[in-house]
Amino acid sequence: MVSVEFKQDKHNLFVSFLMIVIALLFLLYMGSSLVHSTKVFWENYSIEDLLD
């Protein structure tokens, strides 16, 4: 009985770790995409054009 609970706890720990890694990769991807799109935006438009 204890062995089954230990295996389940180990499995839950692995799944939690995997979900945290996936969430971090997703956040890094979204941040990188945001920085890239902002950079492209500022390269294509100038402040003077936006203020007119």
mmJSON file of the N, C-alpha and C atoms, coordinates in Angstrom:
{"data_MODEL":{"atom_site":{
"group_PDB":["ATOM","ATOM","ATOM","ATOM","ATOM","ATOM","ATOM","ATOM","ATOM","ATOM","ATOM","ATOM","ATOM","ATOM","ATOM","ATOM","ATOM","ATOM","ATOM","ATOM","ATOM","ATOM","ATOM","ATOM","ATOM","ATOM","ATOM","ATOM","ATOM","ATOM","ATOM","ATOM","ATOM","ATOM","ATOM","ATOM","ATOM","ATOM","ATOM","ATOM","ATOM","ATOM","ATOM","ATOM","ATOM","ATOM","ATOM","ATOM","ATOM","ATOM","ATOM","ATOM","ATOM","ATOM","ATOM","ATOM","ATOM","ATOM","ATOM","ATOM","ATOM","ATOM","ATOM","ATOM","ATOM","ATOM","ATOM","ATOM","ATOM","ATOM","ATOM","ATOM","ATOM","ATOM","ATOM","ATOM","ATOM","ATOM","ATOM","ATOM","ATOM","ATOM","ATOM","ATOM","ATOM","ATOM","ATOM","ATOM","ATOM","ATOM","ATOM","ATOM","ATOM","ATOM","ATOM","ATOM","ATOM","ATOM","ATOM","ATOM","ATOM","ATOM","ATOM","ATOM","ATOM","ATOM","ATOM","ATOM","ATOM","ATOM","ATOM","ATOM","ATOM","ATOM","ATOM","ATOM","ATOM","ATOM","ATOM","ATOM","ATOM","ATOM","ATOM","ATOM","ATOM","ATOM","ATOM","ATOM","ATOM","ATOM","ATOM","ATOM","ATOM","ATOM","ATOM","ATOM","ATOM","ATOM","ATOM","ATOM","ATOM","ATOM","ATOM","ATOM","ATOM","ATOM","ATOM","ATOM","ATOM","ATOM","ATOM","ATOM","ATOM","ATOM","ATOM","ATOM"],
"id":[1,2,3,4,5,6,7,8,9,10,11,12,13,14,15,16,17,18,19,20,21,22,23,24,25,26,27,28,29,30,31,32,33,34,35,36,37,38,39,40,41,42,43,44,45,46,47,48,49,50,51,52,53,54,55,56,57,58,59,60,61,62,63,64,65,66,67,68,69,70,71,72,73,74,75,76,77,78,79,80,81,82,83,84,85,86,87,88,89,90,91,92,93,94,95,96,97,98,99,100,101,102,103,104,105,106,107,108,109,110,111,112,113,114,115,116,117,118,119,120,121,122,123,124,125,126,127,128,129,130,131,132,133,134,135,136,137,138,139,140,141,142,143,144,145,146,147,148,149,150,151,152,153,154,155,156],
"type_symbol":["N","C","C","N","C","C","N","C","C","N","C","C","N","C","C","N","C","C","N","C","C","N","C","C","N","C","C","N","C","C","N","C","C","N","C","C","N","C","C","N","C","C","N","C","C","N","C","C","N","C","C","N","C","C","N","C","C","N","C","C","N","C","C","N","C","C","N","C","C","N","C","C","N","C","C","N","C","C","N","C","C","N","C","C","N","C","C","N","C","C","N","C","C","N","C","C","N","C","C","N","C","C","N","C","C","N","C","C","N","C","C","N","C","C","N","C","C","N","C","C","N","C","C","N","C","C","N","C","C","N","C","C","N","C","C","N","C","C","N","C","C","N","C","C","N","C","C","N","C","C","N","C","C","N","C","C"],
"label_atom_id":["N","CA","C","N","CA","C","N","CA","C","N","CA","C","N","CA","C","N","CA","C","N","CA","C","N","CA","C","N","CA","C","N","CA","C","N","CA","C","N","CA","C","N","CA","C","N","CA","C","N","CA","C","N","CA","C","N","CA","C","N","CA","C","N","CA","C","N","CA","C","N","CA","C","N","CA","C","N","CA","C","N","CA","C","N","CA","C","N","CA","C","N","CA","C","N","CA","C","N","CA","C","N","CA","C","N","CA","C","N","CA","C","N","CA","C","N","CA","C","N","CA","C","N","CA","C","N","CA","C","N","CA","C","N","CA","C","N","CA","C","N","CA","C","N","CA","C","N","CA","C","N","CA","C","N","CA","C","N","CA","C","N","CA","C","N","CA","C","N","CA","C","N","CA","C","N","CA","C","N","CA","C"],
"label_alt_id":[null,null,null,null,null,null,null,null,null,null,null,null,null,null,null,null,null,null,null,null,null,null,null,null,null,null,null,null,null,null,null,null,null,null,null,null,null,null,null,null,null,null,null,null,null,null,null,null,null,null,null,null,null,null,null,null,null,null,null,null,null,null,null,null,null,null,null,null,null,null,null,null,null,null,null,null,null,null,null,null,null,null,null,null,null,null,null,null,null,null,null,null,null,null,null,null,null,null,null,null,null,null,null,null,null,null,null,null,null,null,null,null,null,null,null,null,null,null,null,null,null,null,null,null,null,null,null,null,null,null,null,null,null,null,null,null,null,null,null,null,null,null,null,null,null,null,null,null,null,null,null,null,null,null,null,null],
"label_comp_id":["MET","MET","MET","VAL","VAL","VAL","SER","SER","SER","VAL","VAL","VAL","GLU","GLU","GLU","PHE","PHE","PHE","LYS","LYS","LYS","GLN","GLN","GLN","ASP","ASP","ASP","LYS","LYS","LYS","HIS","HIS","HIS","ASN","ASN","ASN","LEU","LEU","LEU","PHE","PHE","PHE","VAL","VAL","VAL","SER","SER","SER","PHE","PHE","PHE","LEU","LEU","LEU","MET","MET","MET","ILE","ILE","ILE","VAL","VAL","VAL","ILE","ILE","ILE","ALA","ALA","ALA","LEU","LEU","LEU","LEU","LEU","LEU","PHE","PHE","PHE","LEU","LEU","LEU","LEU","LEU","LEU","TYR","TYR","TYR","MET","MET","MET","GLY","GLY","GLY","SER","SER","SER","SER","SER","SER","LEU","LEU","LEU","VAL","VAL","VAL","HIS","HIS","HIS","SER","SER","SER","THR","THR","THR","LYS","LYS","LYS","VAL","VAL","VAL","PHE","PHE","PHE","TRP","TRP","TRP","GLU","GLU","GLU","ASN","ASN","ASN","TYR","TYR","TYR","SER","SER","SER","ILE","ILE","ILE","GLU","GLU","GLU","ASP","ASP","ASP","LEU","LEU","LEU","LEU","LEU","LEU","ASP","ASP","ASP"],
"label_asym_id":["A","A","A","A","A","A","A","A","A","A","A","A","A","A","A","A","A","A","A","A","A","A","A","A","A","A","A","A","A","A","A","A","A","A","A","A","A","A","A","A","A","A","A","A","A","A","A","A","A","A","A","A","A","A","A","A","A","A","A","A","A","A","A","A","A","A","A","A","A","A","A","A","A","A","A","A","A","A","A","A","A","A","A","A","A","A","A","A","A","A","A","A","A","A","A","A","A","A","A","A","A","A","A","A","A","A","A","A","A","A","A","A","A","A","A","A","A","A","A","A","A","A","A","A","A","A","A","A","A","A","A","A","A","A","A","A","A","A","A","A","A","A","A","A","A","A","A","A","A","A","A","A","A","A","A","A"],
"label_entity_id":["1","1","1","1","1","1","1","1","1","1","1","1","1","1","1","1","1","1","1","1","1","1","1","1","1","1","1","1","1","1","1","1","1","1","1","1","1","1","1","1","1","1","1","1","1","1","1","1","1","1","1","1","1","1","1","1","1","1","1","1","1","1","1","1","1","1","1","1","1","1","1","1","1","1","1","1","1","1","1","1","1","1","1","1","1","1","1","1","1","1","1","1","1","1","1","1","1","1","1","1","1","1","1","1","1","1","1","1","1","1","1","1","1","1","1","1","1","1","1","1","1","1","1","1","1","1","1","1","1","1","1","1","1","1","1","1","1","1","1","1","1","1","1","1","1","1","1","1","1","1","1","1","1","1","1","1"],
"label_seq_id":[1,1,1,2,2,2,3,3,3,4,4,4,5,5,5,6,6,6,7,7,7,8,8,8,9,9,9,10,10,10,11,11,11,12,12,12,13,13,13,14,14,14,15,15,15,16,16,16,17,17,17,18,18,18,19,19,19,20,20,20,21,21,21,22,22,22,23,23,23,24,24,24,25,25,25,26,26,26,27,27,27,28,28,28,29,29,29,30,30,30,31,31,31,32,32,32,33,33,33,34,34,34,35,35,35,36,36,36,37,37,37,38,38,38,39,39,39,40,40,40,41,41,41,42,42,42,43,43,43,44,44,44,45,45,45,46,46,46,47,47,47,48,48,48,49,49,49,50,50,50,51,51,51,52,52,52],
"pdbx_PDB_ins_code":[null,null,null,null,null,null,null,null,null,null,null,null,null,null,null,null,null,null,null,null,null,null,null,null,null,null,null,null,null,null,null,null,null,null,null,null,null,null,null,null,null,null,null,null,null,null,null,null,null,null,null,null,null,null,null,null,null,null,null,null,null,null,null,null,null,null,null,null,null,null,null,null,null,null,null,null,null,null,null,null,null,null,null,null,null,null,null,null,null,null,null,null,null,null,null,null,null,null,null,null,null,null,null,null,null,null,null,null,null,null,null,null,null,null,null,null,null,null,null,null,null,null,null,null,null,null,null,null,null,null,null,null,null,null,null,null,null,null,null,null,null,null,null,null,null,null,null,null,null,null,null,null,null,null,null,null],
"Cartn_x":[0.823,0.0,0.87,1.917,2.802,3.533,3.906,4.622,3.77,2.473,1.568,1.436,1.296,1.188,2.479,3.619,4.906,5.03,4.633,4.7,3.77,2.589,1.656,2.207,2.802,3.407,4.55,5.34,6.45,5.916,4.839,4.21,3.653,2.977,2.423,3.529,4.629,5.762,6.328,6.456,6.968,6.029,4.736,3.76,3.783,3.879,3.944,5.199,6.32,7.576,7.482,6.924,6.776,5.863,4.785,3.873,4.531,5.36,6.079,7.074,7.778,8.736,8.01,6.877,6.111,5.61,5.138,4.655,5.795,6.971,8.114,8.532,8.552,8.889,7.866,6.592,5.544,5.725,6.017,6.22,7.446,8.51,9.692,9.39,8.627,8.253,7.39,6.405,5.526,6.307,7.214,8.032,8.922,9.525,10.383,9.574,8.388,7.526,7.108,6.797,6.404,7.553,8.753,9.919,10.186,10.093,10.344,9.316,8.025,7.001,7.115,7.496,7.685,8.857,9.928,11.107,10.746,10.009,9.599,8.7,7.798,6.902,7.693,8.65,9.406,10.357,10.76,11.596,10.779,9.507,8.674,8.018,7.821,7.133,8.022,7.914,8.642,7.642,8.121,7.261,6.538,7.238,6.626,5.427,5.551,4.428,3.242,3.512,2.433,1.735,2.47,1.895,1.088,1.333,0.594,-0.787],
"Cartn_y":[-1.194,0.0,1.262,1.272,2.427,2.597,1.49,1.547,2.188,1.873,2.441,3.942,4.366,5.796,6.521,5.896,6.501,6.666,5.641,5.728,6.825,6.951,7.978,9.372,9.515,10.798,11.152,10.159,10.371,10.79,10.145,10.473,11.895,12.259,13.606,14.654,14.366,15.286,15.468,14.38,14.452,15.256,15.02,15.751,17.237,17.553,18.959,19.628,18.961,19.499,19.724,18.764,18.87,20.042,20.245,21.348,22.698,22.769,24.013,24.324,23.319,23.518,23.993,23.381,23.785,25.214,25.571,26.936,27.944,27.625,28.534,28.7,27.608,27.699,28.54,28.381,29.176,30.659,30.985,32.387,32.981,32.216,32.693,32.926,32.02,32.17,33.415,33.623,34.784,36.075,36.092,37.278,37.592,36.57,36.758,37.287,36.752,37.211,38.66,39.019,40.397,41.368,41.005,41.862,42.008,40.9,40.944,41.823,41.645,42.441,43.915,44.221,45.619,46.226,45.455,45.944,46.221,45.32,45.5,46.728,46.909,48.065,49.358,49.469,50.723,50.952,49.861,50.031,50.559,50.21,50.606,51.964,52.391,53.654,54.553,55.817,56.781,57.569,58.225,59.014,60.115,60.731,61.815,61.318,60.132,59.58,59.273,58.787,58.436,59.66,60.765,61.981,62.775,62.561,63.301,62.75],
"Cartn_z":[0.0,0.0,0.0,0.806,0.873,-0.454,-1.101,-2.371,-3.464,-3.47,-4.474,-4.25,-2.992,-2.697,-3.068,-2.814,-3.158,-4.666,-5.431,-6.89,-7.405,-6.789,-7.223,-6.887,-5.701,-5.336,-6.288,-6.638,-7.565,-8.938,-9.366,-10.644,-10.611,-9.528,-9.4,-9.399,-8.75,-8.724,-10.129,-10.877,-12.239,-13.144,-13.033,-13.85,-13.494,-12.215,-11.794,-12.337,-12.24,-12.763,-14.273,-14.986,-16.43,-16.803,-16.079,-16.373,-16.087,-15.049,-14.746,-15.863,-16.344,-17.441,-18.695,-19.021,-20.205,-20.047,-18.85,-18.606,-18.759,-18.254,-18.385,-19.84,-20.582,-22.005,-22.758,-22.422,-23.056,-22.747,-21.484,-21.108,-21.805,-21.908,-22.622,-24.097,-24.699,-26.102,-26.304,-25.429,-25.555,-25.337,-24.38,-24.136,-25.32,-25.886,-27.054,-28.229,-28.429,-29.513,-29.307,-28.07,-27.763,-28.024,-27.596,-27.824,-29.315,-30.055,-31.492,-32.2,-31.886,-32.568,-32.208,-30.971,-30.578,-31.328,-31.465,-32.198,-33.659,-34.284,-35.675,-35.79,-34.844,-34.865,-34.82,-33.902,-33.773,-34.936,-35.623,-36.812,-37.991,-38.06,-39.188,-39.0,-37.767,-37.499,-36.654,-36.909,-36.087,-35.245,-34.215,-33.324,-34.116,-35.05,-35.828,-36.618,-37.21,-37.979,-37.071,-35.888,-34.97,-34.41,-34.252,-33.679,-34.7,-35.967,-37.01,-37.232],
"occupancy":[1.0,1.0,1.0,1.0,1.0,1.0,1.0,1.0,1.0,1.0,1.0,1.0,1.0,1.0,1.0,1.0,1.0,1.0,1.0,1.0,1.0,1.0,1.0,1.0,1.0,1.0,1.0,1.0,1.0,1.0,1.0,1.0,1.0,1.0,1.0,1.0,1.0,1.0,1.0,1.0,1.0,1.0,1.0,1.0,1.0,1.0,1.0,1.0,1.0,1.0,1.0,1.0,1.0,1.0,1.0,1.0,1.0,1.0,1.0,1.0,1.0,1.0,1.0,1.0,1.0,1.0,1.0,1.0,1.0,1.0,1.0,1.0,1.0,1.0,1.0,1.0,1.0,1.0,1.0,1.0,1.0,1.0,1.0,1.0,1.0,1.0,1.0,1.0,1.0,1.0,1.0,1.0,1.0,1.0,1.0,1.0,1.0,1.0,1.0,1.0,1.0,1.0,1.0,1.0,1.0,1.0,1.0,1.0,1.0,1.0,1.0,1.0,1.0,1.0,1.0,1.0,1.0,1.0,1.0,1.0,1.0,1.0,1.0,1.0,1.0,1.0,1.0,1.0,1.0,1.0,1.0,1.0,1.0,1.0,1.0,1.0,1.0,1.0,1.0,1.0,1.0,1.0,1.0,1.0,1.0,1.0,1.0,1.0,1.0,1.0,1.0,1.0,1.0,1.0,1.0,1.0],
"B_iso_or_equiv":[0.0,0.0,0.0,0.0,0.0,0.0,0.0,0.0,0.0,0.0,0.0,0.0,0.0,0.0,0.0,0.0,0.0,0.0,0.0,0.0,0.0,0.0,0.0,0.0,0.0,0.0,0.0,0.0,0.0,0.0,0.0,0.0,0.0,0.0,0.0,0.0,0.0,0.0,0.0,0.0,0.0,0.0,0.0,0.0,0.0,0.0,0.0,0.0,0.0,0.0,0.0,0.0,0.0,0.0,0.0,0.0,0.0,0.0,0.0,0.0,0.0,0.0,0.0,0.0,0.0,0.0,0.0,0.0,0.0,0.0,0.0,0.0,0.0,0.0,0.0,0.0,0.0,0.0,0.0,0.0,0.0,0.0,0.0,0.0,0.0,0.0,0.0,0.0,0.0,0.0,0.0,0.0,0.0,0.0,0.0,0.0,0.0,0.0,0.0,0.0,0.0,0.0,0.0,0.0,0.0,0.0,0.0,0.0,0.0,0.0,0.0,0.0,0.0,0.0,0.0,0.0,0.0,0.0,0.0,0.0,0.0,0.0,0.0,0.0,0.0,0.0,0.0,0.0,0.0,0.0,0.0,0.0,0.0,0.0,0.0,0.0,0.0,0.0,0.0,0.0,0.0,0.0,0.0,0.0,0.0,0.0,0.0,0.0,0.0,0.0,0.0,0.0,0.0,0.0,0.0,0.0],
"pdbx_formal_charge":[null,null,null,null,null,null,null,null,null,null,null,null,null,null,null,null,null,null,null,null,null,null,null,null,null,null,null,null,null,null,null,null,null,null,null,null,null,null,null,null,null,null,null,null,null,null,null,null,null,null,null,null,null,null,null,null,null,null,null,null,null,null,null,null,null,null,null,null,null,null,null,null,null,null,null,null,null,null,null,null,null,null,null,null,null,null,null,null,null,null,null,null,null,null,null,null,null,null,null,null,null,null,null,null,null,null,null,null,null,null,null,null,null,null,null,null,null,null,null,null,null,null,null,null,null,null,null,null,null,null,null,null,null,null,null,null,null,null,null,null,null,null,null,null,null,null,null,null,null,null,null,null,null,null,null,null],
"auth_seq_id":[1,1,1,2,2,2,3,3,3,4,4,4,5,5,5,6,6,6,7,7,7,8,8,8,9,9,9,10,10,10,11,11,11,12,12,12,13,13,13,14,14,14,15,15,15,16,16,16,17,17,17,18,18,18,19,19,19,20,20,20,21,21,21,22,22,22,23,23,23,24,24,24,25,25,25,26,26,26,27,27,27,28,28,28,29,29,29,30,30,30,31,31,31,32,32,32,33,33,33,34,34,34,35,35,35,36,36,36,37,37,37,38,38,38,39,39,39,40,40,40,41,41,41,42,42,42,43,43,43,44,44,44,45,45,45,46,46,46,47,47,47,48,48,48,49,49,49,50,50,50,51,51,51,52,52,52],
"auth_comp_id":["MET","MET","MET","VAL","VAL","VAL","SER","SER","SER","VAL","VAL","VAL","GLU","GLU","GLU","PHE","PHE","PHE","LYS","LYS","LYS","GLN","GLN","GLN","ASP","ASP","ASP","LYS","LYS","LYS","HIS","HIS","HIS","ASN","ASN","ASN","LEU","LEU","LEU","PHE","PHE","PHE","VAL","VAL","VAL","SER","SER","SER","PHE","PHE","PHE","LEU","LEU","LEU","MET","MET","MET","ILE","ILE","ILE","VAL","VAL","VAL","ILE","ILE","ILE","ALA","ALA","ALA","LEU","LEU","LEU","LEU","LEU","LEU","PHE","PHE","PHE","LEU","LEU","LEU","LEU","LEU","LEU","TYR","TYR","TYR","MET","MET","MET","GLY","GLY","GLY","SER","SER","SER","SER","SER","SER","LEU","LEU","LEU","VAL","VAL","VAL","HIS","HIS","HIS","SER","SER","SER","THR","THR","THR","LYS","LYS","LYS","VAL","VAL","VAL","PHE","PHE","PHE","TRP","TRP","TRP","GLU","GLU","GLU","ASN","ASN","ASN","TYR","TYR","TYR","SER","SER","SER","ILE","ILE","ILE","GLU","GLU","GLU","ASP","ASP","ASP","LEU","LEU","LEU","LEU","LEU","LEU","ASP","ASP","ASP"],
"auth_asym_id":["A","A","A","A","A","A","A","A","A","A","A","A","A","A","A","A","A","A","A","A","A","A","A","A","A","A","A","A","A","A","A","A","A","A","A","A","A","A","A","A","A","A","A","A","A","A","A","A","A","A","A","A","A","A","A","A","A","A","A","A","A","A","A","A","A","A","A","A","A","A","A","A","A","A","A","A","A","A","A","A","A","A","A","A","A","A","A","A","A","A","A","A","A","A","A","A","A","A","A","A","A","A","A","A","A","A","A","A","A","A","A","A","A","A","A","A","A","A","A","A","A","A","A","A","A","A","A","A","A","A","A","A","A","A","A","A","A","A","A","A","A","A","A","A","A","A","A","A","A","A","A","A","A","A","A","A"],
"auth_atom_id":["N","CA","C","N","CA","C","N","CA","C","N","CA","C","N","CA","C","N","CA","C","N","CA","C","N","CA","C","N","CA","C","N","CA","C","N","CA","C","N","CA","C","N","CA","C","N","CA","C","N","CA","C","N","CA","C","N","CA","C","N","CA","C","N","CA","C","N","CA","C","N","CA","C","N","CA","C","N","CA","C","N","CA","C","N","CA","C","N","CA","C","N","CA","C","N","CA","C","N","CA","C","N","CA","C","N","CA","C","N","CA","C","N","CA","C","N","CA","C","N","CA","C","N","CA","C","N","CA","C","N","CA","C","N","CA","C","N","CA","C","N","CA","C","N","CA","C","N","CA","C","N","CA","C","N","CA","C","N","CA","C","N","CA","C","N","CA","C","N","CA","C","N","CA","C","N","CA","C","N","CA","C"],
"pdbx_PDB_model_num":[1,1,1,1,1,1,1,1,1,1,1,1,1,1,1,1,1,1,1,1,1,1,1,1,1,1,1,1,1,1,1,1,1,1,1,1,1,1,1,1,1,1,1,1,1,1,1,1,1,1,1,1,1,1,1,1,1,1,1,1,1,1,1,1,1,1,1,1,1,1,1,1,1,1,1,1,1,1,1,1,1,1,1,1,1,1,1,1,1,1,1,1,1,1,1,1,1,1,1,1,1,1,1,1,1,1,1,1,1,1,1,1,1,1,1,1,1,1,1,1,1,1,1,1,1,1,1,1,1,1,1,1,1,1,1,1,1,1,1,1,1,1,1,1,1,1,1,1,1,1,1,1,1,1,1,1]
}}}
